[in-house]
Amino acid sequence: MAHLLEHLMFKGSTHFPDPDREFSTRGFHNNGSTSYDRTNYFSTFQASDDNLTWALRREADAMTNSFIARKDLDSEMTVVRNEYEKGESDPVGRRVQEIAIGHVRLAFVWQDDDRRPQRHRKTSASKTSRRFIPRLLPAR
């Protein structure tokens, strides 16, 4: 879902209905990426107060007022699905995904947060995660 929403952020918003045209006119390069634990957006442009102000206004508007039209959902869902399947057919990409998932699990499984009641603390990790613990944690 996050990857689909990433794509929809570039389809226009209330105050910026045609961002591709505006990006091109200003010489901007925009993109985004979605991973297991975050989505980020970036813009590359000629440094000026006007461009920075415009970029921040556009990002803020896209995050709060993006158009989410059925036609865009349908077309972008196909794009997102194709990107996912492309990664699934790449053995190196799949291994990187497995490792990344293991690291994300570690971030959540191995938290030592004393504010949570004991019954809510997780004390075991998946087999994949356990293989990486000796490499990631310093010896005590």
Backbone hydrogen bonds, N-H to C=O, Kabsch-Sander energy under -0.5 kcal/mol:
donor,donor_aa,acceptor,acceptor_aa,energy
5,L,1,M,-2.5
6,E,2,A,-2.2
7,H,3,H,-1.7
8,L,4,L,-2.0
9,M,5,L,-1.4
10,F,7,H,-1.5
11,K,8,L,-1.9
13,S,16,F,-1.4
14,T,65,N,-1.2
22,E,18,D,-1.8
23,F,19,P,-3.5
24,S,20,D,-2.3
25,T,21,R,-2.5
26,R,22,E,-1.9
27,G,23,F,-0.7
27,G,24,S,-0.8
28,F,23,F,-2.9
29,H,44,T,-2.1
31,N,42,F,-2.0
33,S,40,N,-2.3
35,S,38,R,-3.1
40,N,33,S,-2.6
42,F,31,N,-2.7
44,T,29,H,-2.7
52,L,48,S,-2.4
53,T,49,D,-2.6
54,W,50,D,-2.5
55,A,51,N,-2.7
56,L,52,L,-2.5
57,R,53,T,-2.3
58,R,54,W,-2.7
59,E,55,A,-2.6
60,A,56,L,-2.3
61,D,57,R,-2.4
62,A,58,R,-2.7
63,M,59,E,-2.2
64,T,60,A,-1.2
65,N,61,D,-3.3
66,S,62,A,-0.8
67,F,12,G,-2.9
73,L,69,A,-2.6
74,D,70,R,-2.7
75,S,71,K,-2.2
76,E,72,D,-2.8
77,M,73,L,-2.0
78,T,74,D,-1.3
79,V,75,S,-1.6
80,V,76,E,-3.0
81,R,77,M,-2.5
82,N,78,T,-2.4
83,E,79,V,-2.3
84,Y,80,V,-2.3
85,E,81,R,-2.7
86,K,82,N,-2.2
87,G,83,E,-1.8
88,E,84,Y,-2.0
89,S,85,E,-1.5
90,D,87,G,-1.1
94,R,90,D,-2.7
95,R,91,P,-2.0
96,V,92,V,-2.4
97,Q,93,G,-2.2
98,E,94,R,-2.4
99,I,95,R,-2.5
100,A,96,V,-2.7
101,I,97,Q,-2.8
102,G,98,E,-2.1
103,H,99,I,-2.2
104,V,100,A,-2.4
105,R,101,I,-2.6
106,L,102,G,-2.1
107,A,103,H,-2.0
108,F,104,V,-1.4
109,V,105,R,-3.9
110,W,106,L,-2.3
111,Q,108,F,-0.7
113,D,111,Q,-0.5
114,D,112,D,-0.7
116,R,113,D,-1.4
120,H,117,P,-2.0
121,R,118,Q,-1.6
130,R,126,S,-2.6
131,R,127,K,-1.5
132,F,128,T,-0.7
132,F,129,S,-1.2
133,I,129,S,-1.0
135,R,132,F,-0.6
136,L,132,F,-1.7
136,L,133,I,-0.5
137,L,133,I,-2.6
